[in-house]
Amino acid sequence: MIIQEYDDAWSIINKIDPDVLNNDKNLLMQYYYLRGYLNVLDDGDLFDAVFDFNRILSELDTRGETIFTFLSFVGMGMVYAKQGDDSKSEYYFSKVFNNIYTMSIDDVSKIWRYINIIFYCAIYYSEKQDLETANALLNYGVKVCAENHVTYYIARIYAQLAMNENRVNGNNEKVQSYIDKALVFSEFNGNKKEIEVIKRWVKANNL
């Protein structure tokens, strides 16, 4: 999912029988969160996505004690953003934003999920033209990646920073630096889709 190979992700998740996971709540939440995100990100069924996120919020983590609640809030926010419902999308993203800087990372396996939350919140605020909030989140994402020695989402974070900087100040050295970093990390992570996205954007903006 991180490198946007959605067809491969679908082929894997479609082989999983959720009934087999009933005795492991964590695995079940991971399954529903991943399936929900795939539907949102790969232009799938948004009603199915809402069902998946609601399974977590109303049944599997009713007290909001795990990171899957926040992942589901982000997922719900993305669903309503896709539908053009600003009030509902803002409702869910604000629930996450109010807690994002205080979430504890007490397990290395949670880091990429935490960065996922930061990244998609930043994308949301970028699309809402709240670039100050978006860039603060993106730079925080870079900091989390650096401190935990991970490269999850780092290419896409730098690519979004380049796009946001270009919107405000046009092409400059900072934009070029972000693009260079985005391409390097995309290559490092084998993210061919992101390389294509970056090159199309660069061409479209005559950079």
C-alpha positions, -999 to +999 in steps of 0.1 A: +000+000+000+028+024+008+043+021-027+008+022-042+009-013-057-029-016-050-035-045-074-010-066-055-025-055-022-060-065-033-048-099-044-033-105-010-062-092+011-088-110-010-072-143-001-078-136+036-109-150+053-118-126+081-136-154+100-102-170+106-092-138+125-121-137+149-099-149+178-073-121+173-089-086+176-056-069+165-054-089+133-091-083+126-087-045+130-057-046+108-077-064+081-106-040+082-084-009+083-063-021+053-094-031+033-110+002+041-080+021+029-077+001-003-113+010-012-106+047-006-072+049-022-079+027-052-113+042-061-132+012-047-165+010-029-168+038-004-198+022+013-176-009+020-149+014+033-173+030+058-185-004+069-149-015+075-140+016+095-172+013+115-164-023+124-134-009+142-150+022+157-183+007+169-173-029+177-136-038+178-122-007+195-152+011+211-131+028+237-106+041+212-077+025+229-056+015+198-041+033+168-067+016+146-093+041+159-072+070+146-065+052+114-103+047+110-110+084+117-085+093+089-102+067+067-136+081+074-123+116+068-109+105+034-143+089+024-162+121+031-136+143+015-140+122-017-177+127-015-172+165-011-188+166+023-165+192+040-182+193+074-180+155+079-145+152+066-134+180+088-151+164+118-130+132+115-097+148+106-100+173+135-105+143+159-071+130+147-054+164+145-061+172+181-042+141+192-016+136+165+014+153+182+008+135+215+003+099+203+029+076+218+049+052+196+055+024+220+059-003+194+081-002+163+053-019+143+031+011+149+055+036+134+044+032+098+008+033+109+015+065+128+032+080+097+003+070+076-020+091+099+004+121+096+007+118+059-030+115+050-039+143+074-013+165+056-027+155+022-062+166+034-050+200+047-030+205+015-061+199-006-080+223+016-053+249+009-044+251+046-007+248+037+006+260+070-010+231+088-002+207+060+035+216+059+038+214+097+024+179+095+047+170+066+078+183+084+067+164+115+065+133+094+101+138+082+112+142+118+094+110+129+109+091+100+144+104+108+142+097+145+130+062+139+152+054+109+124+045+086+117+056+050+080+048+050+061+075+031+092+098+031+093+101-007+056+110-008+061+135+020+089+153+001+068+153-031+039+169-013+062+195+003+075+203-032+039+208-045+029+229-015+060+251-018+054+255-055+019+267-049+030+295-027+064+306-041+066+290-075+097+271-087+127+277-065+157+259-049+135+245-021+111+229-046+140+214-066+155+200-034+123+184-023+118+169-058+154+155-057+148+139-023+114+125-033+130+108-064+159+094-044+137+079-017+112+066-043+140+048-061+153+035-027+119+022-018+112+008-052+082+031-055+078+032-093+043+047-091+055+077-071+084+083-096+058+084-124+036+108-104+066+131-096+078+132-132+043+139-145+039+167-120+073+182-129+065+181-166+030+196-161+045+225-141+075+230-165+100+226-136 
